[in-house]
Amino acid sequence: MKNFLTTLIAKFSQLIRRISWLYHPQTLREKGLIWSSGLAAVTLVIIMYGLSVYWSLEPDPFDIEENTRQELAGADNVTGAHTTAALIRVMETLLEKPGGYLSNDIMPPSALLDNIPNWEFGALVQSRDLARTLRNDISRSQSQSTENKDLSVAEPQFNFSNDSWILPSTEGEYEKGIQALRRYLAGLAKNDAQNTQFYARADNLRVWLSVVEKRLGSLSQRLSASVGQERINTDLAGDPDAAQSTQGMSQMEVHTPWLEIDDVFYEARGSTWALVHFLRAVELDFREILIKKNALVSLRQIIRELEATQQPMMSPMVLNGGGFGIVTNYSLVMASYISRANAAVIDLRNLMSEG
């Protein structure tokens, strides 16, 4: 074993010396301008490829309680702190992960990437939905109550265009929203009952879950369309008097274009990554009402289903085999997990209403 390691180190050192020789000024002068230009081009391509691989790594999950302690910085934990801190951390992750925020980049290699920008958009949509619910429902006691001034800043900031690179930049606008959320969290920690509140009520949770339900349902349908399907039009099902603005076909073929399959897949990965953290935070902030409704186990089952969507990929590309073909279909596997989570969200929302 010792001889093997010694030999391996010697060969590696020799390789390093040969590579260094290529870039030595004397070598560059001897080889000429064309050879030197080719070497520079190859080096640039290798560097850009390495950056592309590194920047395409999906962020790791974070601990909800530890994140809340860091955000509160010694202040007492209060109802709503976990959810607000989780939203702050998810938005910060979009801006501070390897390569930063890539959706608005116009220079290579990030301009050539599409997987992580779609991942960012999926997480961003979930963050926008939670910020909207915080502003319109969770932070307000009644329909006639005044909205929180900090949330009225954060919510529109997060809805700023996701691909603006200058004047103003997307990162700058999202950072303003994050700072507004931090002011809201500080108000919660100060127990400012007059202006800053987080109402952990069943009806507020039900409102947010109804939005989550629709997001998951849409993702499931788009993922399932990776293989193409003939679907029956059920737009007006259940109501004999229902009408729609434009007459639709009784059957339709739904198929995701081949070049968009990985886009939908990574959008679903980002969306479920953010949602897992939000649900874990909700479990802590709404714990009492969940226990009272006997719904805590249902929420944990949703989290478990969504955690399965974050399993490491064993292929460098999104495989798209037929339903029962030889090659697996990543989109259908993802759709299966999301569909089960969606069904569990519907059951949980009913428990919040009737439990």
Secondary structure, DSSP 8 states (H G I E B T S, - for coil): -HHHHHHHHHHHHHHHHHHHHHT-HHHHHHH-HHHHHHHHHHHHHHHHHHHHHHHTS------HHHHHHHHHTTS---TTHHHHHHHHHHHHHHHHSTT---TT--STTGGG--HHHHHHHHHHHHHHHHHHHIIIIIT-SSTTS---TTHHHHHHHHTS-TT--SSS-HHHHHHHHHHHHHHHHHHHHTT-TTT------HHHHHHHHHHHHHHHHHHHHHHHGGG-EEEE--TTTT-TT---SS---SEEEE---GGGHHHHHHHHHHHHHHHHHHHHHHHHHTHHHHHHTT-HHHHHHHHHHHHGGG---SSSS--B--TTSSS-BHHHHHHHHHHHHHHHHHHHHHHHHH-
